[in-house]
Amino acid sequence: MITCMITITREEFEGLVADAIDAIPADLGALMENVAVMIDDTSPPGRLWGLYEGIPLTKRGNFYSGAMPDRITVYMAAICRSCETRAEIVDLVRKVVIHEVGHHFGIGDERLKELGWA
């Protein structure tokens, strides 16, 4: 259990991440290929809330066959430390998931910032 201004269990946090993924429009969600979403409850130092590791869909070619899954990691402790209310956690989880999924689709940080997701 992570304690900040509020307390949230890992199971509750997992539910928030699942809700954020489920909120992705179905036509976009159907295009997500070979990507795993993980939760890290300890988080690295600093304010890193999420991380995309892999080859974006826009960069995949014939060589991609058989590649390990891309990974989106959502950092629970860092998100909880940055929030004072459950509503803030819900909003930040949604923003982080959308941001990292954007990277999976090949959208860079500058464009995500323009779109309000960075």
N, CA, C and O atoms as a GROMACS GRO file, in nm:
protein
  472
    1MET      N    1   0.084  -0.117   0.000
    1MET     CA    2   0.000   0.000   0.000
    1MET      C    3   0.089   0.124   0.000
    1MET      O    4   0.184   0.132   0.078
    2ILE      N    5   0.060   0.220  -0.086
    2ILE     CA    6   0.136   0.344  -0.095
    2ILE      C    7   0.061   0.451  -0.016
    2ILE      O    8  -0.059   0.470  -0.035
    3THR      N    9   0.131   0.518   0.074
    3THR     CA   10   0.069   0.623   0.154
    3THR      C   11   0.126   0.758   0.115
    3THR      O   12   0.248   0.776   0.111
    4CYS      N   13   0.041   0.851   0.086
    4CYS     CA   14   0.078   0.989   0.058
    4CYS      C   15  -0.018   1.074   0.138
    4CYS      O   16  -0.036   1.051   0.258
    5MET      N   17  -0.079   1.169   0.076
    5MET     CA   18  -0.185   1.245   0.141
    5MET      C   19  -0.308   1.155   0.159
    5MET      O   20  -0.386   1.172   0.252
    6ILE      N   21  -0.323   1.059   0.068
    6ILE     CA   22  -0.429   0.961   0.078
    6ILE      C   23  -0.367   0.822   0.065
    6ILE      O   24  -0.250   0.810   0.027
    7THR      N   25  -0.443   0.720   0.095
    7THR     CA   26  -0.394   0.584   0.084
    7THR      C   27  -0.467   0.514  -0.030
    7THR      O   28  -0.589   0.525  -0.043
    8ILE      N   29  -0.391   0.442  -0.111
    8ILE     CA   30  -0.450   0.366  -0.221
    8ILE      C   31  -0.377   0.232  -0.228
    8ILE      O   32  -0.255   0.227  -0.217
    9THR      N   33  -0.452   0.127  -0.246
    9THR     CA   34  -0.390  -0.005  -0.257
    9THR      C   35  -0.344  -0.028  -0.400
    9THR      O   36  -0.386   0.042  -0.492
   10ARG      N   37  -0.258  -0.126  -0.415
   10ARG     CA   38  -0.212  -0.161  -0.550
   10ARG      C   39  -0.330  -0.205  -0.635
   10ARG      O   40  -0.339  -0.171  -0.753
   11GLU      N   41  -0.422  -0.280  -0.575
   11GLU     CA   42  -0.539  -0.328  -0.650
   11GLU      C   43  -0.624  -0.211  -0.699
   11GLU      O   44  -0.671  -0.212  -0.813
   12GLU      N   45  -0.642  -0.110  -0.615
   12GLU     CA   46  -0.717   0.008  -0.658
   12GLU      C   47  -0.643   0.079  -0.772
   12GLU      O   48  -0.704   0.123  -0.869
   13PHE      N   49  -0.512   0.090  -0.758
   13PHE     CA   50  -0.432   0.156  -0.860
   13PHE      C   51  -0.439   0.078  -0.991
   13PHE      O   52  -0.452   0.138  -1.098
   14GLU      N   53  -0.430  -0.054  -0.983
   14GLU     CA   54  -0.442  -0.137  -1.103
   14GLU      C   55  -0.576  -0.111  -1.171
   14GLU      O   56  -0.584  -0.105  -1.294
   15GLY      N   57  -0.680  -0.096  -1.092
   15GLY     CA   58  -0.812  -0.066  -1.147
   15GLY      C   59  -0.814   0.067  -1.220
   15GLY      O   60  -0.878   0.079  -1.325
   16LEU      N   61  -0.744   0.167  -1.165
   16LEU     CA   62  -0.738   0.297  -1.231
   16LEU      C   63  -0.665   0.288  -1.365
   16LEU      O   64  -0.706   0.350  -1.463
   17VAL      N   65  -0.556   0.211  -1.367
   17VAL     CA   66  -0.482   0.192  -1.492
   17VAL      C   67  -0.570   0.118  -1.593
   17VAL      O   68  -0.576   0.156  -1.711
   18ALA      N   69  -0.639   0.014  -1.548
   18ALA     CA   70  -0.728  -0.061  -1.638
   18ALA      C   71  -0.839   0.029  -1.691
   18ALA      O   72  -0.873   0.022  -1.810
   19ASP      N   73  -0.896   0.114  -1.605
   19ASP     CA   74  -1.000   0.206  -1.649
   19ASP      C   75  -0.947   0.303  -1.755
   19ASP      O   76  -1.015   0.333  -1.853
   20ALA      N   77  -0.824   0.351  -1.734
   20ALA     CA   78  -0.764   0.444  -1.830
   20ALA      C   79  -0.743   0.376  -1.965
   20ALA      O   80  -0.765   0.436  -2.070
   21ILE      N   81  -0.700   0.250  -1.963
   21ILE     CA   82  -0.681   0.175  -2.088
   21ILE      C   83  -0.815   0.150  -2.154
   21ILE      O   84  -0.829   0.165  -2.275
   22ASP      N   85  -0.915   0.114  -2.074
   22ASP     CA   86  -1.049   0.088  -2.130
   22ASP      C   87  -1.111   0.214  -2.189
   22ASP      O   88  -1.198   0.204  -2.276
   23ALA      N   89  -1.068   0.332  -2.144
   23ALA     CA   90  -1.124   0.458  -2.194
   23ALA      C   91  -1.064   0.498  -2.329
   23ALA      O   92  -1.113   0.591  -2.393
   24ILE      N   93  -0.960   0.428  -2.372
   24ILE     CA   94  -0.903   0.456  -2.504
   24ILE      C   95  -1.007   0.416  -2.608
   24ILE      O   96  -1.062   0.307  -2.600
   25PRO      N   97  -1.034   0.503  -2.704
   25PRO     CA   98  -1.133   0.467  -2.807
   25PRO      C   99  -1.104   0.329  -2.867
   25PRO      O  100  -0.989   0.295  -2.894
   26ALA      N  101  -1.209   0.253  -2.887
   26ALA     CA  102  -1.197   0.114  -2.932
   26ALA      C  103  -1.116   0.101  -3.061
   26ALA      O  104  -1.038   0.008  -3.076
   27ASP      N  105  -1.134   0.196  -3.155
   27ASP     CA  106  -1.061   0.185  -3.282
   27ASP      C  107  -0.910   0.204  -3.260
   27ASP      O  108  -0.831   0.143  -3.332
   28LEU      N  109  -0.870   0.285  -3.163
   28LEU     CA  110  -0.728   0.299  -3.132
   28LEU      C  111  -0.677   0.180  -3.051
   28LEU      O  112  -0.569   0.128  -3.077
   29GLY      N  113  -0.757   0.138  -2.954
   29GLY     CA  114  -0.718   0.023  -2.872
   29GLY      C  115  -0.695  -0.101  -2.956
   29GLY      O  116  -0.606  -0.181  -2.926
   30ALA      N  117  -0.775  -0.117  -3.059
   30ALA     CA  118  -0.760  -0.234  -3.146
   30ALA      C  119  -0.628  -0.232  -3.222
   30ALA      O  120  -0.581  -0.337  -3.267
   31LEU      N  121  -0.569  -0.115  -3.238
   31LEU     CA  122  -0.443  -0.102  -3.310
   31LEU      C  123  -0.320  -0.125  -3.222
   31LEU      O  124  -0.208  -0.138  -3.272
   32MET      N  125  -0.340  -0.130  -3.091
   32MET     CA  126  -0.227  -0.152  -3.002
   32MET      C  127  -0.180  -0.296  -3.018
   32MET      O  128  -0.256  -0.390  -2.997
   33GLU      N  129  -0.053  -0.311  -3.056
   33GLU     CA  130   0.002  -0.443  -3.084
   33GLU      C  131   0.126  -0.469  -3.002
   33GLU      O  132   0.215  -0.384  -2.993
   34ASN      N  133   0.132  -0.586  -2.943
   34ASN     CA  134   0.252  -0.635  -2.876
   34ASN      C  135   0.302  -0.535  -2.771
   34ASN      O  136   0.420  -0.498  -2.771
   35VAL      N  137   0.213  -0.492  -2.684
   35VAL     CA  138   0.251  -0.398  -2.578
   35VAL      C  139   0.193  -0.447  -2.446
   35VAL      O  140   0.076  -0.483  -2.437
   36ALA      N  141   0.278  -0.447  -2.342
   36ALA     CA  142   0.236  -0.486  -2.208
   36ALA      C  143   0.234  -0.361  -2.121
   36ALA      O  144   0.323  -0.276  -2.131
   37VAL      N  145   0.135  -0.351  -2.035
   37VAL     CA  146   0.127  -0.239  -1.941
   37VAL      C  147   0.157  -0.294  -1.803
   37VAL      O  148   0.092  -0.386  -1.755
   38MET      N  149   0.259  -0.235  -1.740
   38MET     CA  150   0.306  -0.280  -1.609
   38MET      C  151   0.289  -0.169  -1.507
   38MET      O  152   0.285  -0.051  -1.542
   39ILE      N  153   0.280  -0.208  -1.381
   39ILE     CA  154   0.277  -0.110  -1.272
   39ILE      C  155   0.398  -0.137  -1.184
   39ILE      O  156   0.422  -0.250  -1.142
   40ASP      N  157   0.473  -0.032  -1.156
   40ASP     CA  158   0.588  -0.039  -1.065
   40ASP      C  159   0.547   0.035  -0.939
   40ASP      O  160   0.528   0.157  -0.943
   41ASP      N  161   0.532  -0.037  -0.828
   41ASP     CA  162   0.484   0.030  -0.707
   41ASP      C  163   0.591   0.107  -0.633
   41ASP      O  164   0.557   0.188  -0.546
   42THR      N  165   0.717   0.087  -0.663
   42THR     CA  166   0.821   0.161  -0.591
   42THR      C  167   0.863   0.288  -0.664
   42THR      O  168   0.886   0.389  -0.598
   43SER      N  169   0.874   0.287  -0.792
   43SER     CA  170   0.909   0.402  -0.876
   43SER      C  171   1.054   0.443  -0.860
   43SER      O  172   1.111   0.433  -0.752
   44PRO      N  173   1.115   0.489  -0.970
   44PRO     CA  174   1.250   0.543  -0.960
   44PRO      C  175   1.246   0.679  -0.891
   44PRO      O  176   1.138   0.738  -0.878
   45PRO      N  177   1.360   0.730  -0.846
   45PRO     CA  178   1.361   0.863  -0.784
   45PRO      C  179   1.315   0.969  -0.884
   45PRO      O  180   1.333   0.953  -1.005
   46GLY      N  181   1.257   1.075  -0.834
   46GLY     CA  182   1.216   1.185  -0.921
   46GLY      C  183   1.069   1.181  -0.954
   46GLY      O  184   0.989   1.115  -0.888
   47ARG      N  185   1.035   1.256  -1.060
   47ARG     CA  186   0.894   1.270  -1.099
   47ARG      C  187   0.860   1.197  -1.227
   47ARG      O  188   0.774   1.242  -1.303
   48LEU      N  189   0.924   1.085  -1.252
   48LEU     CA  190   0.890   1.006  -1.370
   48LEU      C  191   0.764   0.926  -1.337
   48LEU      O  192   0.765   0.838  -1.251
   49TRP      N  193   0.654   0.958  -1.407
   49TRP     CA  194   0.525   0.895  -1.379
   49TRP      C  195   0.500   0.773  -1.467
   49TRP      O  196   0.425   0.683  -1.428
   50GLY      N  197   0.561   0.769  -1.584
   50GLY     CA  198   0.541   0.658  -1.675
   50GLY      C  199   0.655   0.650  -1.773
   50GLY      O  200   0.731   0.746  -1.791
   51LEU      N  201   0.668   0.534  -1.837
   51LEU     CA  202   0.777   0.514  -1.932
   51LEU      C  203   0.732   0.417  -2.040
   51LEU      O  204   0.677   0.311  -2.011
   52TYR      N  205   0.757   0.454  -2.166
   52TYR     CA  206   0.733   0.365  -2.279
   52TYR      C  207   0.868   0.313  -2.325
   52TYR      O  208   0.960   0.391  -2.349
   53GLU      N  209   0.879   0.182  -2.339
   53GLU     CA  210   1.000   0.120  -2.391
   53GLU      C  211   0.960   0.027  -2.504
   53GLU      O  212   0.877  -0.063  -2.485
   54GLY      N  213   1.017   0.049  -2.620
   54GLY     CA  214   0.986  -0.039  -2.732
   54GLY      C  215   1.004   0.031  -2.864
   54GLY      O  216   1.070   0.135  -2.874
   55ILE      N  217   0.945  -0.027  -2.964
   55ILE     CA  218   0.950   0.027  -3.099
   55ILE      C  219   0.810   0.075  -3.135
   55ILE      O  220   0.718  -0.007  -3.147
   56PRO      N  221   0.792   0.206  -3.152
   56PRO     CA  222   0.659   0.258  -3.185
   56PRO      C  223   0.604   0.195  -3.313
   56PRO      O  224   0.680   0.152  -3.400
   57LEU      N  225   0.474   0.190  -3.322
   57LEU     CA  226   0.409   0.131  -3.440
   57LEU      C  227   0.457   0.196  -3.569
   57LEU      O  228   0.469   0.128  -3.671
   58THR      N  229   0.486   0.326  -3.565
   58THR     CA  230   0.528   0.397  -3.686
   58THR      C  231   0.670   0.361  -3.729
   58THR      O  232   0.709   0.394  -3.841
   59LYS      N  233   0.747   0.294  -3.644
   59LYS     CA  234   0.886   0.258  -3.676
   59LYS      C  235   0.904   0.109  -3.705
   59LYS      O  236   1.014   0.064  -3.737
   60ARG      N  237   0.797   0.033  -3.692
   60ARG     CA  238   0.809  -0.112  -3.712
   60ARG      C  239   0.812  -0.146  -3.860
   60ARG      O  240   0.739  -0.088  -3.941
   61GLY      N  241   0.896  -0.240  -3.894
   61GLY     CA  242   0.905  -0.287  -4.031
   61GLY      C  243   0.908  -0.438  -4.031
   61GLY      O  244   0.867  -0.502  -3.934
   62ASN      N  245   0.957  -0.495  -4.139
   62ASN     CA  246   0.963  -0.641  -4.150
   62ASN      C  247   1.051  -0.704  -4.042
   62ASN      O  248   1.026  -0.818  -4.002
   63PHE      N  249   1.152  -0.632  -3.995
   63PHE     CA  250   1.243  -0.683  -3.894
   63PHE      C  251   1.174  -0.704  -3.759
   63PHE      O  252   1.229  -0.772  -3.673
   64TYR      N  253   1.057  -0.646  -3.739
   64TYR     CA  254   0.992  -0.646  -3.608
   64TYR      C  255   0.938  -0.784  -3.569
   64TYR      O  256   0.916  -0.808  -3.450
   65SER      N  257   0.918  -0.871  -3.660
   65SER     CA  258   0.860  -1.003  -3.632
   65SER      C  259   0.936  -1.074  -3.521
   65SER      O  260   1.059  -1.084  -3.524
   66GLY      N  261   0.862  -1.124  -3.423
   66GLY     CA  262   0.921  -1.199  -3.313
   66GLY      C  263   0.984  -1.114  -3.205
   66GLY      O  264   1.050  -1.168  -3.116
   67ALA      N  265   0.966  -0.983  -3.210
   67ALA     CA  266   1.025  -0.894  -3.110
   67ALA      C  267   0.955  -0.911  -2.975
   67ALA      O  268   0.838  -0.949  -2.968
   68MET      N  269   1.029  -0.882  -2.870
   68MET     CA  270   0.971  -0.882  -2.736
   68MET      C  271   0.864  -0.773  -2.731
   68MET      O  272   0.873  -0.674  -2.803
   69PRO      N  273   0.763  -0.791  -2.646
   69PRO     CA  274   0.658  -0.688  -2.636
   69PRO      C  275   0.715  -0.554  -2.591
   69PRO      O  276   0.808  -0.548  -2.510
   70ASP      N  277   0.657  -0.447  -2.644
   70ASP     CA  278   0.685  -0.315  -2.592
   70ASP      C  279   0.632  -0.311  -2.450
   70ASP      O  280   0.547  -0.393  -2.412
   71ARG      N  281   0.681  -0.216  -2.372
   71ARG     CA  282   0.635  -0.208  -2.233
   71ARG      C  283   0.602  -0.065  -2.196
   71ARG      O  284   0.680   0.027  -2.220
   72ILE      N  285   0.486  -0.048  -2.136
   72ILE     CA  286   0.449   0.078  -2.073
   72ILE      C  287   0.450   0.051  -1.923
   72ILE      O  288   0.381  -0.038  -1.874
   73THR      N  289   0.531   0.129  -1.852
   73THR     CA  290   0.536   0.116  -1.706
   73THR      C  291   0.474   0.240  -1.646
   73THR      O  292   0.508   0.353  -1.682
   74VAL      N  293   0.382   0.220  -1.552
   74VAL     CA  294   0.318   0.328  -1.479
   74VAL      C  295   0.372   0.323  -1.337
   74VAL      O  296   0.363   0.220  -1.270
   75TYR      N  297   0.430   0.434  -1.291
   75TYR     CA  298   0.498   0.438  -1.161
   75TYR      C  299   0.403   0.486  -1.051
   75TYR      O  300   0.375   0.605  -1.038
   76MET      N  301   0.355   0.391  -0.975
   76MET     CA  302   0.252   0.416  -0.874
   76MET      C  303   0.299   0.513  -0.765
   76MET      O  304   0.229   0.610  -0.737
   77ALA      N  305   0.414   0.489  -0.704
   77ALA     CA  306   0.459   0.573  -0.594
   77ALA      C  307   0.480   0.717  -0.639
   77ALA      O  308   0.442   0.810  -0.569
   78ALA      N  309   0.541   0.735  -0.756
   78ALA     CA  310   0.565   0.871  -0.807
   78ALA      C  311   0.435   0.945  -0.832
   78ALA      O  312   0.424   1.063  -0.802
   79ILE      N  313   0.336   0.875  -0.887
   79ILE     CA  314   0.206   0.938  -0.911
   79ILE      C  315   0.140   0.973  -0.779
   79ILE      O  316   0.090   1.085  -0.763
   80CYS      N  317   0.139   0.880  -0.685
   80CYS     CA  318   0.074   0.906  -0.556
   80CYS      C  319   0.143   1.020  -0.481
   80CYS      O  320   0.076   1.101  -0.417
   81ARG      N  321   0.277   1.027  -0.488
   81ARG     CA  322   0.349   1.137  -0.421
   81ARG      C  323   0.315   1.272  -0.481
   81ARG      O  324   0.327   1.375  -0.414
   82SER      N  325   0.272   1.274  -0.607
   82SER     CA  326   0.243   1.399  -0.676
   82SER      C  327   0.100   1.446  -0.656
   82SER      O  328   0.063   1.554  -0.702
   83CYS      N  329   0.019   1.366  -0.589
   83CYS     CA  330  -0.124   1.397  -0.577
   83CYS      C  331  -0.166   1.411  -0.431
   83CYS      O  332  -0.110   1.348  -0.341
   84GLU      N  333  -0.267   1.496  -0.410
   84GLU     CA  334  -0.320   1.515  -0.275
   84GLU      C  335  -0.457   1.452  -0.256
   84GLU      O  336  -0.502   1.434  -0.143
   85THR      N  337  -0.524   1.418  -0.366
   85THR     CA  338  -0.657   1.358  -0.356
   85THR      C  339  -0.668   1.239  -0.450
   85THR      O  340  -0.590   1.224  -0.544
   86ARG      N  341  -0.767   1.155  -0.423
   86ARG     CA  342  -0.792   1.041  -0.511
   86ARG      C  343  -0.826   1.088  -0.652
   86ARG      O  344  -0.784   1.028  -0.751
   87ALA      N  345  -0.903   1.196  -0.662
   87ALA     CA  346  -0.941   1.249  -0.793
   87ALA      C  347  -0.817   1.290  -0.873
   87ALA      O  348  -0.812   1.269  -0.994
   88GLU      N  349  -0.718   1.349  -0.806
   88GLU     CA  350  -0.594   1.385  -0.874
   88GLU      C  351  -0.521   1.261  -0.923
   88GLU      O  352  -0.464   1.261  -1.032
   89ILE      N  353  -0.521   1.155  -0.843
   89ILE     CA  354  -0.458   1.030  -0.886
   89ILE      C  355  -0.528   0.975  -1.010
   89ILE      O  356  -0.463   0.935  -1.106
   90VAL      N  357  -0.661   0.972  -1.007
   90VAL     CA  358  -0.738   0.924  -1.122
   90VAL      C  359  -0.701   1.003  -1.247
   90VAL      O  360  -0.674   0.944  -1.352
   91ASP      N  361  -0.700   1.136  -1.236
   91ASP     CA  362  -0.668   1.221  -1.352
   91ASP      C  363  -0.526   1.199  -1.402
   91ASP      O  364  -0.502   1.191  -1.522
   92LEU      N  365  -0.430   1.190  -1.307
   92LEU     CA  366  -0.291   1.174  -1.348
   92LEU      C  367  -0.265   1.037  -1.410
   92LEU      O  368  -0.191   1.026  -1.507
   93VAL      N  369  -0.326   0.933  -1.355
   93VAL     CA  370  -0.312   0.799  -1.414
   93VAL      C  371  -0.364   0.802  -1.558
   93VAL      O  372  -0.300   0.749  -1.648
   94ARG      N  373  -0.478   0.862  -1.579
   94ARG     CA  374  -0.536   0.870  -1.714
   94ARG      C  375  -0.440   0.943  -1.807
   94ARG      O  376  -0.415   0.898  -1.919
   95LYS      N  377  -0.387   1.056  -1.763
   95LYS     CA  378  -0.296   1.135  -1.845
   95LYS      C  379  -0.169   1.057  -1.877
   95LYS      O  380  -0.122   1.058  -1.990
   96VAL      N  381  -0.114   0.988  -1.777
   96VAL     CA  382   0.009   0.911  -1.798
   96VAL      C  383  -0.015   0.797  -1.897
   96VAL      O  384   0.065   0.776  -1.988
   97VAL      N  385  -0.124   0.724  -1.880
   97VAL     CA  386  -0.153   0.612  -1.970
   97VAL      C  387  -0.169   0.664  -2.113
   97VAL      O  388  -0.112   0.606  -2.206
   98ILE      N  389  -0.245   0.770  -2.131
   98ILE     CA  390  -0.264   0.825  -2.266
   98ILE      C  391  -0.131   0.873  -2.324
   98ILE      O  392  -0.104   0.852  -2.442
   99HIS      N  393  -0.049   0.938  -2.242
   99HIS     CA  394   0.082   0.986  -2.286
   99HIS      C  395   0.168   0.870  -2.335
   99HIS      O  396   0.226   0.879  -2.444
  100GLU      N  397   0.177   0.764  -2.257
  100GLU     CA  398   0.263   0.652  -2.295
  100GLU      C  399   0.206   0.574  -2.413
  100GLU      O  400   0.281   0.526  -2.498
  101VAL      N  401   0.075   0.560  -2.421
  101VAL     CA  402   0.013   0.497  -2.538
  101VAL      C  403   0.041   0.582  -2.661
  101VAL      O  404   0.062   0.529  -2.770
  102GLY      N  405   0.042   0.714  -2.644
  102GLY     CA  406   0.078   0.803  -2.755
  102GLY      C  407   0.216   0.771  -2.809
  102GLY      O  408   0.237   0.769  -2.930
  103HIS      N  409   0.312   0.745  -2.718
  103HIS     CA  410   0.446   0.706  -2.763
  103HIS      C  411   0.441   0.574  -2.839
  103HIS      O  412   0.512   0.557  -2.939
  104HIS      N  413   0.358   0.480  -2.795
  104HIS     CA  414   0.342   0.353  -2.866
  104HIS      C  415   0.297   0.377  -3.010
  104HIS      O  416   0.336   0.304  -3.102
  105PHE      N  417   0.214   0.480  -3.029
  105PHE     CA  418   0.167   0.514  -3.163
  105PHE      C  419   0.263   0.605  -3.239
  105PHE      O  420   0.234   0.649  -3.350
  106GLY      N  421   0.379   0.634  -3.177
  106GLY     CA  422   0.481   0.714  -3.246
  106GLY      C  423   0.467   0.864  -3.227
  106GLY      O  424   0.530   0.940  -3.300
  107ILE      N  425   0.387   0.907  -3.132
  107ILE     CA  426   0.369   1.050  -3.106
  107ILE      C  427   0.477   1.096  -3.008
  107ILE      O  428   0.491   1.038  -2.901
  108GLY      N  429   0.552   1.198  -3.044
  108GLY     CA  430   0.660   1.249  -2.961
  108GLY      C  431   0.611   1.342  -2.851
  108GLY      O  432   0.496   1.384  -2.849
  109ASP      N  433   0.702   1.374  -2.760
  109ASP     CA  434   0.669   1.460  -2.646
  109ASP      C  435   0.618   1.598  -2.688
  109ASP      O  436   0.525   1.650  -2.626
  110GLU      N  437   0.678   1.658  -2.790
  110GLU     CA  438   0.634   1.791  -2.834
  110GLU      C  439   0.487   1.789  -2.876
  110GLU      O  440   0.408   1.874  -2.835
  111ARG      N  441   0.451   1.691  -2.958
  111ARG     CA  442   0.312   1.682  -3.005
  111ARG      C  443   0.219   1.648  -2.890
  111ARG      O  444   0.107   1.700  -2.883
  112LEU      N  445   0.262   1.561  -2.800
  112LEU     CA  446   0.179   1.529  -2.684
  112LEU      C  447   0.155   1.654  -2.599
  112LEU      O  448   0.046   1.673  -2.545
  113LYS      N  449   0.256   1.737  -2.589
  113LYS     CA  450   0.243   1.863  -2.515
  113LYS      C  451   0.139   1.952  -2.583
  113LYS      O  452   0.054   2.010  -2.516
  114GLU      N  453   0.148   1.962  -2.716
  114GLU     CA  454   0.050   2.042  -2.792
  114GLU      C  455  -0.092   1.991  -2.770
  114GLU      O  456  -0.187   2.070  -2.764
  115LEU      N  457  -0.105   1.860  -2.758
  115LEU     CA  458  -0.236   1.798  -2.740
  115LEU      C  459  -0.284   1.801  -2.594
  115LEU      O  460  -0.398   1.763  -2.565
  116GLY      N  461  -0.198   1.845  -2.503
  116GLY     CA  462  -0.235   1.853  -2.362
  116GLY      C  463  -0.211   1.726  -2.284
  116GLY      O  464  -0.266   1.710  -2.175
  117TRP      N  465  -0.130   1.634  -2.336
  117TRP     CA  466  -0.106   1.505  -2.270
  117TRP      C  467   0.038   1.492  -2.221
  117TRP      O  468   0.088   1.380  -2.202
  118ALA      N  469   0.104   1.604  -2.200
  118ALA     CA  470   0.242   1.599  -2.147
  118ALA      C  471   0.259   1.698  -2.035
  118ALA      O  472   0.367   1.709  -1.978
   0.00000   0.00000   0.00000
